[in-house]
Amino acid sequence: MGTPFQAKSYEFTQYTSAQNWIGGKWVDAQNTEKLEVINPRFGKSMAQVCMSGADDVAKAVAAAKEALPAWQDMPIRERGEVFYNLRQLMHDNIEELTWLVSHENGKTYDESKAEVLKAIECAEYGCALPNIAAAPQLEVSRGVECRIVYEPVGVVAGVTPFNFPIMVPLWMLPQALVGGNAFILKPSEQVPLSCIRLAEMLQEAGLPDGIFNIVNGGQETVEALCDDEDIDALAFVGSTRVAKIVYGRAAQTGKRVLCLGGAKNHLLVVPDADLELTAANVMASFTGCAGQRCMAASVMVAVGEVDHIIDEIKNHAQRVETGKDMGAIVNEASVERITGYIDAAEAQGAKVLVDGRNAKGGPEGYWVGPTLLDNVSPDMPAAKEEIFGPVLSIVRVKNLDEAIELENSSNYGNASAVYTTSGDVAKEVMNRVSAGMCGVNIGVPVPREPFGFGGWNDSKFGHGNITGWDGYRFWTRPRKISSKWALQKDTTWMS
């Protein structure tokens, strides 16, 4: 393969710059503007990425359209074979992919490897699609059969975020490509490097040139993808603010659109919760990936007398070594935003139980340590707005009804969890909270394949989920075929 990443530790390592991948080749963007790709552990550039415009998007669309007919004519089992090969290539190069994710994103080695393993799991779902997507068929009347086949949409596109450089693209690619589409990816300009290896591995796995393309860039690139009328479907993962804009703009061209936005996830902790399980799990939820994931806990709703659990969470948080147990923040602006929320909460009367504002994981880079805020009121920004960092705000309530009311008052609806040893309490919360992904004693309730990923309310715009069977249905359209081959002795309304 073309450009392997050489790092085998956290030691700073430079990498090749990210060009556009169009028609199976690396090509420069039309303009010469470049953006530095920063390793967050060191706060310095490890590569550059080109910044593309509408002309570059048009080139990718042209390459996709040229390659599409032959790919659509290929049997679905042959399209699925690409993902068998990709899965094996990713396993064979898992250490390289792990270190590449870690260096461009700032995650720990263990978190990066977990992301790559989850990406492989997504590829495995693509391997299964030729069996799962078998068309249903039924004799609906004498001599009359109806069946459904799932046809590709055409040229499609995805816009993915910085926090999971290789996993989120593979939320989309298996379903879209096995479904017979050609795909244009716009990865986050902050983390475009893992997709270099993904493109090269897909080519080695047997994907025809032009069926997968990458157009790097920022806002101008996204706007061009939204506006291009030859792109038939678009998926987006990012902040709610941008998700709303992308959803509205892309839908104006008649394309189908699914946009996943931000979150403000609530963990409801009741007095009967298991002490050690709850403390360890809540800690992992709000500090994992330095809190830079839409499934991270950001509000702990303390129901009644749970100080013994809060104390244990505090003990866990104080033992975290930033840089070893928890990775870096993606950039300096994010550090300023996160610490700004902590400053404001403290000024408004919240108690800082664990303070991560001065934490360091090394002499350089961007860092915020685990931060625990107690006595946060529901009207504080720290309780309502997405912080996207390792900050847990504790809001105290008297009973379960108040806790559920607080959860349901949020504009978001991505995830919610309850910690309890009572099946009745768990059922009550699961039935009443307004969230699309829910957990019982699980603080990061990510649905694993084949179950779909997607929230409710302002956490998602569009219909269905981005992964699983819903994902396949998003990237395809059902054709209904009714057939009759002989005259029957009796007649029906379909005769």
Secondary structure by P-SEA (a helix, b strand, c coil): cccccccccccbbbbbbbccccccbbbbccccbbbbbcccccccccbbbbbbcaaaaaaaaaaaaaaccccccccccccaaaaaaaaaaaaaaaaaaaaaaaaaccccaaaaaaaaaaaaaaaaaaaaccccccbbbbccccccccbbbbbbccccbbbbccccccaaaaaccaaaaaabbbbbbbcccccccaaaaaaaaaaaaccccccbbbbbbcaaaaaaaaacccccbbbbbccaaaaaaaaaaaaccccbbbbbbbbbbbbbbcccccaaaaaaaaaaaacccccccccccccccccccaaaaaaaaaaaaaaccccccbbbcccaaaaaaaaaaaaaaaaacccccccccccccccccccccbbbbcccccccccccccccccbbbbbbbccaaaaaaaaaacccccbbbbbcccaaaaaaaaacccccbbbcccccccccccccccccccccccccccccaaaaaaabbbbbbbbbccccccccccc
